Amino acid sequence: MKTTQVLNFTLVVGLVGTFATACGRSRSPSYLQFMARNPGYYRGLAESCDQLLSAWTNQTSETWVLRGDDKSLPPLILELNPSKVTLRSEFVWIMVGVTRPGFGITWAKNDYGDEDIRWELSSHADGMKTIVFSTNKPPWRRTSQGG
């Protein structure tokens, strides 16, 4: 009887340890952790999104959906452990998590009229959009005029 109890205890400890390790390795940041980042982080994430757009979209109207572990994703995006990343020529949607605590991040071009066109990095959770970084023209983005 004692041997069975020891084996059961060892099995339970092993399973709990394996589960805890797996959860810790693949854990996405929470919405609050993402929102607490510094401005330099958001700028870097915007640059990563823009690099992804340049590599995948080539100014077409197609939509691409990448798995969250796709090796073509830049490191800052991979660190978010996204469940998926959706791309169009002027839009990146990063889904972090898949349940209630999940949230989305977008890098998108918005036209406010009067030649006020901005690229904005926004978070989306519980029906609320929060712009965390905005720029009129990213200095790292190439245009068709070579700028």
C-alpha positions in Angstrom: 0.0 0.0 0.0 2.8 2.4 0.8 4.5 1.8 -2.6 1.2 2.7 -4.4 0.9 5.9 -2.4 4.5 6.9 -3.2 3.9 6.2 -6.9 0.7 8.2 -6.9 2.4 11.1 -5.2 5.3 11.0 -7.6 3.0 10.9 -10.6 1.0 13.9 -9.3 4.1 16.0 -8.5 5.5 15.2 -12.0 2.3 16.1 -13.7 2.0 19.4 -11.8 5.6 20.3 -12.5 5.2 19.5 -16.2 2.0 21.6 -16.4 3.6 24.5 -14.5 6.6 24.5 -16.8 4.5 24.4 -19.9 2.3 27.2 -18.8 5.2 29.4 -17.8 6.9 29.0 -21.1 4.0 29.8 -23.3 2.3 32.4 -21.3 1.2 35.6 -23.1 1.5 38.9 -21.3 -1.8 40.2 -19.8 -3.5 43.3 -21.2 -2.4 45.3 -18.2 1.2 44.1 -18.6 1.1 45.2 -22.3 -0.4 48.6 -21.4 2.4 49.2 -18.8 5.2 49.2 -21.4 7.3 52.2 -22.2 6.9 54.3 -25.4 10.2 52.8 -26.9 8.7 49.3 -26.7 5.6 50.4 -28.6 7.7 52.1 -31.3 9.7 48.9 -31.6 6.6 46.9 -31.9 5.3 49.2 -34.6 8.6 48.8 -36.5 8.2 45.1 -36.2 4.7 45.2 -37.6 5.9 47.4 -40.5 8.7 45.0 -41.3 6.2 42.2 -41.3 3.9 44.2 -43.7 6.9 44.9 -46.0 7.9 41.2 -46.1 4.4 39.7 -46.6 2.0 42.1 -48.3 3.8 43.8 -51.2 0.8 46.3 -51.5 -1.7 43.7 -52.6 -5.3 43.4 -51.3 -4.8 39.8 -50.1 -5.1 38.8 -46.5 -2.7 36.5 -44.8 -3.3 34.7 -41.5 -0.2 33.5 -39.7 0.0 31.1 -36.8 1.3 32.7 -33.6 4.5 30.6 -33.7 5.3 31.3 -37.4 9.1 31.7 -37.7 8.7 34.7 -40.0 7.3 36.8 -37.2 9.7 39.4 -35.7 11.0 38.6 -32.1 8.9 41.4 -30.5 5.7 39.9 -31.9 6.8 36.3 -31.1 7.4 37.4 -27.5 3.7 38.2 -27.2 2.9 34.5 -27.8 0.1 35.5 -30.2 -2.6 33.0 -31.1 -2.6 34.4 -34.7 -1.5 37.4 -36.8 -3.6 38.7 -39.7 -2.0 40.9 -42.4 -3.3 43.1 -45.1 -1.4 45.8 -47.0 -2.2 48.5 -44.5 -3.1 46.5 -41.4 -1.7 44.1 -38.9 -3.9 42.4 -36.3 -2.2 40.5 -33.5 -4.5 38.3 -31.4 -3.0 37.6 -27.9 -4.9 34.8 -26.1 -8.1 33.3 -27.2 -10.4 33.6 -24.2 -11.9 36.4 -22.1 -8.5 37.7 -20.9 -7.3 37.8 -24.5 -6.8 41.1 -26.4 -5.9 42.4 -29.8 -3.2 44.7 -31.1 -3.4 46.6 -34.4 -0.9 48.5 -36.5 -3.1 50.4 -39.0 -3.2 53.4 -41.3 -6.0 55.8 -40.4 -7.0 58.8 -42.5 -8.4 61.6 -40.4 -8.9 63.9 -43.4 -7.1 67.1 -44.4 -4.0 65.1 -45.3 -3.8 63.9 -41.6 -2.9 60.3 -42.2 -1.4 58.4 -39.3 -0.2 55.0 -38.5 -1.4 53.9 -35.1 -0.5 51.0 -32.8 -3.6 50.3 -30.7 -4.7 47.8 -28.1 -8.2 46.4 -28.1 -9.9 44.8 -25.1 -13.5 44.7 -23.8 -14.7 46.8 -26.6 -12.2 49.6 -25.9 -9.5 50.8 -28.3 -6.4 52.5 -26.8 -3.8 54.1 -29.1 -0.4 53.4 -27.6 1.8 54.8 -30.4 1.0 57.1 -33.4 3.1 58.6 -36.1 2.4 60.6 -39.3 4.9 58.6 -41.4 7.1 56.0 -39.9 10.8 56.8 -40.8 11.5 53.1 -41.3 8.7 52.6 -43.9 9.6 52.9 -47.6 7.1 54.4 -50.0 6.7 54.0 -53.7 8.5 57.3 -54.2 11.6 55.9 -52.5 11.1 57.7 -49.2 
